[in-house]
Amino acid sequence: MISIAAERARARSISNVCFEVTDAGTGQFPGGPFDAAVCRWALMFLADLPTALAGIRAALVPGGRLAASVVGPPDRYPLVTTVVGAICTALELPPPPPPPPPGEPGFFSLSDPDRLRGALAGAGFAEVSVELFDIAYQFDTGEQPADWQFAISAPVNALLAIRPERRAQARQAVADAAGHYRHPDGTICFPPSQNFYAVGRNPG
């Protein structure tokens, strides 16, 4: 992602930006203070969320804001549950476990808006608000959601690593399962998936 971002910046002759890699879990963010922090679909994977959020707040200027998005509950996220369920079946693995308990990292660990709100408030953010937004995922073919998740999802790739020889079968299983959402025009249109968007301000 860093390489692609830097490449796009160069293509647009943007020179007043830099891209760095750091471990969000440590709560250390050199180069600050910053005016804002944005985190898309990542907070739920942090093993020590309180430390990470406290570090983000400390790295912001007084009044600086954090905006973060996380996924909603499993029963409201048909894209992921369909893909992961199909993969587990193809790999002859047990079905996906339920969401992790509070404090444990995982894809759905912050799918409760009260838990998300409490995490930001507990890290010292003020004026915390959490809003719901839906994303409707659409694909031209049933294979596309499989290829997309294979490319970006660490949990999905962890499953595939268990039975790498069955990767092709897993891809076909996802395509078959996605066919349940095929529209008359041939496109695959999953029902809207629920997400949460949280904002908090560093009181200074």
Long-range contacts (C-beta under 8 A, 24 or more apart in sequence): 24-52, 24-55, 24-56, 25-51, 25-52, 26-51, 26-52, 26-55, 27-51, 27-52, 27-54, 27-55, 27-56, 27-58, 28-55, 29-55, 29-56, 29-59, 32-59, 32-60, 33-59, 33-60, 33-61, 33-64, 34-59, 34-60, 34-61, 34-64, 35-60, 35-61, 35-64, 36-60, 36-64, 36-65, 36-66, 36-67, 37-64, 37-65, 37-66, 37-67, 38-66, 38-67, 38-68, 39-66, 39-67, 39-68, 39-69, 40-68, 40-69, 41-69, 41-70, 41-71, 42-68, 43-68, 43-70, 43-110, 43-116, 43-119, 44-70, 44-71, 44-105, 44-106, 44-107, 44-108, 44-109, 44-110, 44-111, 45-105, 45-106, 45-107, 45-109, 45-154, 46-105, 47-105, 49-103, 49-105, 49-119, 50-119, 50-122, 50-123, 53-119, 53-120, 53-122, 53-123, 53-125, 54-123, 54-124, 56-123, 57-123, 57-124, 57-125, 57-200, 57-202, 58-202, 60-202, 61-202, 62-202, 62-203, 62-204, 63-201, 63-202, 63-203, 63-204, 64-201, 64-202, 65-199, 65-200, 65-201, 65-202, 66-120, 66-125, 66-198, 66-199, 66-200, 66-201, 66-202, 67-197, 67-198, 67-199, 68-120, 68-197, 68-198, 68-199, 69-133, 69-195, 69-196, 69-197, 69-198, 70-110, 70-111, 70-116, 70-195, 70-196, 70-198, 71-107, 71-108, 71-110, 71-111, 71-193, 71-194, 71-195, 71-196, 72-111, 72-132, 72-193, 72-194, 72-195, 72-196, 73-99, 73-108, 73-111, 73-112, 73-194, 74-98, 74-99, 74-108, 74-111, 76-193, 76-194, 77-108, 77-111, 77-193, 77-194, 78-181, 78-190, 78-191, 78-193, 79-137, 79-145, 79-190, 79-193, 80-107, 80-149, 80-193, 82-145, 82-174, 82-177, 82-178, 82-180, 82-181, 82-190, 83-145, 83-146, 83-149, 83-156, 83-174, 83-177, 83-178, 84-155, 84-156, 84-159, 85-177, 86-170, 86-173, 86-174, 86-176, 86-177, 86-178, 87-156, 87-159, 87-160, 87-170, 87-173, 87-174, 88-159, 89-173, 90-166, 90-169, 90-170, 90-172, 90-173, 90-174, 91-159, 91-160, 91-162, 91-163, 91-166, 91-169, 91-170, 92-163, 92-166, 93-159, 93-162, 93-163, 107-155, 110-196, 111-196, 113-196, 116-196, 116-198, 117-198, 120-198, 120-200, 121-200, 123-200, 124-202, 124-203, 125-200, 125-201, 125-202, 125-203, 126-200, 126-201, 126-202, 126-203, 127-199, 127-200, 127-201, 128-198, 128-199, 128-200, 129-198, 129-199, 129-200, 130-196, 130-197, 130-198, 131-196, 131-197, 131-198, 132-194, 132-195, 132-196, 132-197, 133-195, 133-196, 133-197, 134-192, 134-193, 134-194, 134-195, 135-192, 135-193, 135-195, 136-189, 136-190, 136-191, 136-192, 136-193, 137-189, 137-190, 137-193, 138-187, 138-188, 138-189, 138-190, 139-178, 139-187, 139-188, 140-186, 140-187, 140-188, 141-175, 141-188, 142-174, 142-175, 142-176, 142-177, 142-178, 142-179, 142-182, 142-188, 143-171, 143-174, 143-175, 144-188, 145-174, 145-178, 145-188, 145-190, 146-170, 146-171, 146-174, 146-175, 146-178, 147-171, 149-174
